[in-house]
């Protein structure tokens, strides 16, 4: 039996638009199983609010990363 590749997906919310997430995950699934899906960003910024629905739809865990 062939083992499927497990892939960790780590995204930078400041540098990726939420409109691309479906395409990104579709490509990743063609290479293996996305086991961990995390996105890093400063979630206190109003610019990242557009990610909220996509995070829920794709079961992506947001990780708070404050600006330095």
Protein Blocks (a to p, Z undefined) as FASTA:
>chain_A
ZZdddddddddfklccfklmmmmmmmmmmnoccfbacddddfkbmklmmmmmmmmmnopa
cdddddZZ
